Amino acid sequence: MRLVVHVKLLPTPEQAEALEATLRACNHAANQVSRLAHEMGVFGNYRLRRHLYGELKAAGLSAQPAQHVIKKVADAYTALRGLIRNGRLGGPRSKRRRKAESKPIAFRPQAAQPFDDRCLSWQIDARTVSIWTVRGRLKNIAFTASPEQFKMLALHRRGESDLIFRDGTWLLSATCEIPEAPMNAAPQGWLGVDRGIVNLATTSDGTNYSGQKLSHYRRRMARIRAELQARGTKSAKRKLKRRARQEARHATHTNHQIAKEIVTDAQRTGRGIAVEELAGIRDRVRLWPSQRATLSTWPFHQLGAFLAYKARRVGVPYLEVDPAYTSQTCPNSWCGHTERKNRPTRDAFICRSCGFAGPADHIAALNVARRARTAWVFVNMPNDPAVESGISASRVGQPDRNVRRKPRISVLHS
């Protein structure tokens, strides 16, 4: 499993000046390579290297930084072609697509730059790094990290590291190859997780991760954002970008905390984790106007991704099941009545058949856990293709009001 560790550099003013000059030189060279690649129509890494490697060396870049500059440009054009191929920039006549294709990709003067082990070395015990710059090799640049990050760097760091300058802070982003724990093939039940807007996550155990504090934070950020947008000055636009990054980091931190607690609970009790498949959620749900901005901006998928990789890391099974009617179906195995009127309000569930009642989010989490039990039986069925494809299944046990048919399985992740 590949994870990224971000550590904070603590350079002296002279070291920081050399690092900034290095980023500017590398990104200036990347802009030149991008312009020539666009003019020649050549975007492959090795073809660009044949044409431009000598020029970059003559301009003052060392061998490895020159190759990384070319590879960064090639990767940027690969990403652009992927966006166009997937329709993310619109159709052939789309203004966004024409604009993207009509000019070369530009790199910010302080955009991140990758370094390999020939250009950057780590001294974990001394908590320093040595890095190539346009002003020579800089040694003894201090960095700081948490004890867990130090341990991960010492044991599992592999490959390249990215030098990043963000909001006045120097960072190094290091790639670590983490071994996965053996998968628990016989989980002792399932911990269902329902994700939402009012409650960010609710488990089948009844644990509720409320979004009330987060809602206050987001409303305050929205007011500040509206004030800055009304000004329209360059300074206000710079502050808007910083605020957007700050809000994204806050959301990521919140999702990390929630995912860590859920995975720890599942690991301690020997259970698997089951969540709803949220693909196409924006097209399925109906919201109050006040909730639409939250649905569009809160990274629900990110929480699922964090749960998935944290579960894989400790060997906890992870399933995605069909979300249809999870909050309208009675969780009692002998009832299972499904009706829209079972949920008279957003927060309440009352079965109109057996009278079972409870919080709607908790009911949904119970149904997710129940569907996971059914899905796990199908996934582990002998001679079933799903056994070798992965452990994440959806559309299992979907209630059908008209026809009773065998549940369908589609493997999502491997």
N, C-alpha and C positions, 0 to 999 in steps of 0.2 A: 504494500500500500504506500502510495506517495503522498506525503504531507509537506507543507511549507511552513517554515519557522521564520518569523520576523523578529530581528533583534535591533536594538537601537545603538547607533554609533555615537561615540563621544569624542569627536575630533577637536583638536586645538584650532584656533582661528587660521593658522597657516595651513594645517591639514585640510580644513573645510574649504579654503580657497582653492587648493589644488584639486580636491574632489569636484568642486563646481566647474573648474576649468576643464576637467576631464569629461564630465557629462556634456558640456557645451561643445567640445571638440568632436566627441563621438556622434552627437546628434546632428551637428553641422555636416559631418561626413555622411551620415545616414540620409539627410535631405538631398545631398548631391547624388548619392547612389540611387535614391528613389526617383529623382528627376531623370537621370540617364536611363534607368530601367523603364520608365514610362515612355520615353522617347523611342527607345529601341524595341519596346515590346518584349523584353526579356525579363522574366520574373523568377526563374529557378535559381536556387542557391548556388549550385556549381557553375552554371552558365554565367551568372553575375560575377562569380569569383574569377573566372577566366578573363573577363573583360575589365574588371575594376580593381582587382587586388593590388596590382602594381601601383596604380594611382594613389590608393589609400596609403600604401607603404611610403611612397614618395612625399605624401602630405604630412608625414610625421607619426602615423599610427604604427604601433608594433604589430607583429604578425597575428597574434591571437585576437587583440581588439579589432583589427581590420576584418578578420573573418567573422567575428561576432556582429559587427556592424552590417555586413552583407547579409548574414543570416537573419538579423532582425528585420531588415527590409523585405527579404523574401517571405518571411513568416507573416508580415503585415499584409502583403498582397495575397497570400494564401487565404488569410482570414477574410479579406475583402471579397475574393471570389466565392468563398463559402457563403457569405451574406447574400450576395447576388444570386447564387444558385438556389438558395433556400427561400428566395422571395422576400428577404427581410428589408430590402431597400425598394420594394415595389416592382412593377413590371418594366418592360423595356422602355416605355415612354414616361416612366416616373421621373419627376424632377430630382428627387433624392438620388436615384440611380444614375441619371445623366451627370449630375454634379460630381458624384463619386468617381465615375469612370473618365471624366473629362480632364482631371488634373492629377498630378502625382500625390501620393500620400505624404503628409508633412509630419515631422516629429518636433515636439516641443524642445526648447533648449535644455530643459532639465528633465527630460523623459528618462525612464529607467534604462540602465545599461547592464547586460549580462557579463559575468566574468567566470572563467573556469579556474581550475586549480593551478594553472600555470601563471595566471594573472593575480590570483587572490589566494592567500593561505591563511588558515585559522590556527591560532594558538589558544586552544580552549582553556588550558590550565592558567595561562597568564591573562586570559580574557582580553586578548588583543588580536588584531588582524593586520596583515601586510597586503597592500594592494598596489597594482600598477597605476600610475597616473601619467599625464603628459609632462609632468615635471619630475619624473623619476619615480622610483619605488618608494612608497610611504610605508614605514614600519611603526609598530607599536601604537596603532590606532585603537583606543579602548572601546569596548562595547559592553552593554549590559543586557541581561536577560533573566528570566525566572529560573529557579533550580531545575524545573522540568525541561525547560528549553536547553539549558546547558547539557543535561544528560542526553537529550535527544540529538543534539549536535555532535556530542562526543561519540555516540554509538552508531548513529544511523545517517549522518550527512553524506550525500552522494551528489555528484554532478555540479551544475552551475549554481551561482549565487547572483542575485540582481542587486545592483546599487540603486537606491531610491532616495530622492529628496522630496519630502512631502510636508507642507505647512511648516517650513523652517526646521524640520527634523531629518537627520540622516538615518537611513535604515538599510539593513542588509536582509534580503529574502533568500533563505537557504532551503534547498530541496533535501528532504530526508526520506529514505526508503524504510518504512516501518514493517516488520514482519507481522502477519495476521495470526491471531490465535486460532486454534482448531475450532471449527464450527460445532456448536452444541446441536447434535442431530436429534436429540430427544428432549425438547424443552418441556418443562413442567408447567404448561399453560402458556397463556399469552397476555401481554399487557397492551390493551387497546389504547390508542391515542387519537383523540378528536381535535383537529386544529380549527380555530375560529378567529373571529374579530374581537368580540367582547372578551372572551377567554382565549388566550393565545393557544393553550393546550389543556386538555382535560383527559385524565387517564381513567381506565376502567376500575382502578382502585378508589376513585373519587378525588384524587389529587387535582387541584385546579390551579393553573398558572394564569392568574388574572392579568388582564391588560389595562387595568384602570390607571396605574401610574404611567404606563407607556402612553395611554391616550392623552393624559395631561401634558406629558412631554411633547407629543406630536402636535397638539393644539398650540402649545407655546411656540414651537418651531414654525408652525404654519403662519402665526401672526407675525413673527419676525420676517419670514419669507415674503409675506404680502407687503410689509413696510419697505423692504429692500427693493422689491419689484416696482413699487410705486415711485421710488427715487429714479431708477433707470440710469444711474451714473456708472462709470467704469469701476469705481471703488465698490459700489453696491453689488455689481455683478461678480466681482472677485469674492466678496463676502458670501454671496449666494452659493458659489461653488464650494467654499470652505464649509458652509453650513450643510450643504448636501452630503459632503463626505463625512462630516461629523455625525449626521443622522444615520447614514449607512453603517458607520462603525458601531453606533449605539444599537442598531437593530441586530447586527451580527453578534455583538457581545451578548445581547439578551437571548438570541437563539442558541448560542453556545451554552449558556448557563442552563437553559431548559433541557436541551438535548443531553447534557452531561448528567443531570439529575435523573432523567428517565432511563438512560442506559445503565447507570449505576444501580438503580432499583431493579431493573430486569436482570442484570448480571447477578446481583445478590440473591435473588429468588429463583434463579435458574429458568427464567421464562424468556420467550421471544417477544419482539416488539412488532405490533401491527398498526399501520396507519391507513388512512383513506387515500386513494389515488385522486389527486387534485387536477389532473389534466383536463383543461377546458372548464375550470371552475367559474371563470368570468362569464362564460356563456350560459351556465346552468342556473346560477343563483340569482335571486331577486333581492335587492337591497334598498334600504332607505337612502335618499340622496346624501345624507350625512355620512353614510358608511362607504360610499363608492370610492372616495379618495383613499381610504384605508385599504380596501381590497386591491386597489391598483398599485399601491406603493409598498405595502408590507410584504416582505419576502417569505411567504408561506412555504414555497418550494425549498428555500434555503434551510428551514427547520427540518424538513424531511431529509435533505441531503446530509445535514449534520447528524441526524439520528442514524442514517444508513452507514456512514463511514465510521462513526464511533462504535456502532454495534459490530461491524465487521472487525474492527480492531481488537475487540475483546471476545469474539466468537459468539455473539448473541445473534440468533436468527432474526431476520428483518423481512416483513411482508408488506405489500401494498394490496389492499382489497378494494372491491367495488364500493363506492360511497352511496349508491342509490338507496334512498329511504332509510338510512341509518338512524336518523332522528325521528322517524315516523313509525318504526317497527318496534313492537313489544319484545324486549329481550328474553322473556320467559320462554324456555324451550317448548313447553306444552301449549303456548299461546301463539306467539309470532304474528299477531294481528297487525296489519299495515294499513294505515289510513291517515290522510292528511289532518283530520280533526283530532288525531291523537296528540297533536302539538298545538294546543289552543293559543299559546303565546311563544315568544322566542325562547324564553327560559324554562318553560314548563312542559312536561310530558305526562299525559294521563291516558292510559289504554282504555278505549271505549268498549273493549270486549271483557277484559278481566279486572280492570280497575287499577293495574299496576301504575305507580306514579313516581316521578323523580325529576331531577334537573335534566333538561333536554341534552346538554352536552355530555353528561355522564351516561345517559341512555345510549347516545351515539357511540361512545367509547366502548360500552359493553357489547353492542352489536358488531363493532369492528373486531373485538377480541373473539367473538363467537364465529364470525366468518373466517378469521385466521385459522381457527381449529379445523374447519372444513377444508380450507385451502391447503393446509399443511399435509393433510391426508392425500390429496390429489397430487401435490408436488412430489411427495415421496412414494408414490405408487410405483411398484416394480415395472420395469420396461416402459416407463413413461418418459417421453422426451423431455419433460420439464425437470426431471431429476438431474440431468446433466447440464441443463441450460441455466439454472440459477435458483434462487430461493424467493424471488419476489413475484407474487401473483396477484391478478386483479380479476374483477368480474366473476367472483366465486360466491355462490350462495345468494345471488341477487333475487329478491322476492319478485314474483310475477303475479299480478292480480288476475290474469286471464288463463295462462297456460302453465302447466307444471312440466318443466323440462330439466334435463340434466345440466347442472351448472357448467359454464364455460370457463376455461382457464387460458390466460395469456401471460407468458412470462415477460416481465418488464426489464429486469436487470440481471446481470450475471456477475 
